[in-house]
Amino acid sequence: MNFEELMNIIYLLKLLYEVEPDIFRETVNLGDLHFASDDGYYYDSIYETALEISDSLFAYVRNEFYDRRGINITVFSDPLIEEYFRLAGEYGKANGMAEAENPFFQAAMEEMRRNFNFSYSLTWALKGYAEPKRPYQSRFALFVDEYEYVDICGIAVGLLRMYQFFKESVQEMAELLSRKEECAA
Amino acid sequence: MKINRNRLLEELRKTPAYQLPEKGDGWRYVHERLYAPFMHNREISLGALDFMAFTSDDVLELLEEFYDSFMRQLAFNENMKSVLRSAAPLPSAAPFL
């Protein structure tokens, strides 16, 4: 293991600690984790664990593998994502904005770009609905080319950061909207 | 050239000790608990790590600095190699080449 790999693991663990301390306490047993510079075993197992933890953050995760094209598609959704786009829609309505001009719709796209535009073998799609017709309709998907190399750590970090983004933004938007309502009253 | 050992030791004593750059507590914590032991081949136990003592940004900052210094070292090595490749052999080494 090199220093960069060790720090990637620490960064993942710390992000999880910041985003969901309860999941961190339930799933990560720090007492079992020891590292040395000539170690390879822990690196692989912790990498896989990190990805499982990141997956478990979202309430809705569906995975499909398209054999003919060798593409793995994973769809992620969560009440947080639904709430984010519902509040974004409310904000747009209050300010007479179309979805394309809505800064919160744009911010979510930008955050996806920031976190997942790191590999030619990985693409993504984000669909947000201010008034969804069915549960988990607001969602994002990752398309991974199985025959090419994609950094698992990069995906795990991206998922954690997206979760953090939706969690923090929902709180900020709720406060922003309540302040607006207070001003209007 | 004759080296005055006492003088050398005296000069070495005057050399200022390495100071960590001015950084936040979190950065220093990560540097002391992760960077230093790793570079000295000592085992790191995460059980002893206080996850409240630093932020994820501290980790990124240290990683970025490590990467920069690694790239500088790589560039230095490449430069040294190219200098050595273009250097003329020492006269005493010529018969062996």
Contacts between the chains, C-beta under 8 A, distances in Angstrom:
chain1	res1	chain2	res2	distance
A	3	B	35	7.3
A	3	B	38	5.5
A	3	B	39	7.5
A	3	B	66	6.0
A	4	B	63	6.7
A	4	B	66	7.1
A	4	B	67	7.1
A	6	B	34	6.9
A	6	B	38	6.1
A	6	B	44	7.4
A	7	B	34	7.2
A	7	B	59	5.9
A	7	B	62	6.9
A	7	B	63	4.6
A	7	B	66	7.4
A	8	B	63	7.9
A	10	B	30	7.6
A	10	B	34	6.5
A	10	B	46	8.0
A	10	B	59	5.5
A	11	B	56	6.0
A	11	B	59	4.6
A	11	B	60	6.7
A	11	B	63	7.2
A	13	B	46	7.5
A	13	B	51	7.3
A	14	B	51	6.3
A	14	B	54	7.2
A	14	B	55	7.3
A	14	B	56	4.6
A	14	B	59	5.8
A	15	B	56	5.2
A	17	B	51	4.7
A	18	B	55	7.6
A	18	B	56	6.0
A	24	B	51	7.8
A	30	B	46	4.5
A	30	B	47	4.7
A	30	B	49	6.8
A	31	B	47	4.1
A	32	B	47	7.8
A	33	B	45	7.2
A	33	B	46	3.9
A	33	B	47	7.0
A	34	B	43	5.6
A	34	B	44	6.8
A	34	B	45	5.0
A	34	B	46	7.3
A	35	B	38	7.5
A	35	B	43	6.9
A	35	B	44	4.5
A	35	B	46	7.4
A	36	B	41	7.3
A	36	B	42	7.9
A	36	B	43	4.9
A	36	B	44	7.4
A	37	B	38	6.0
A	37	B	41	5.5
A	38	B	41	8.0
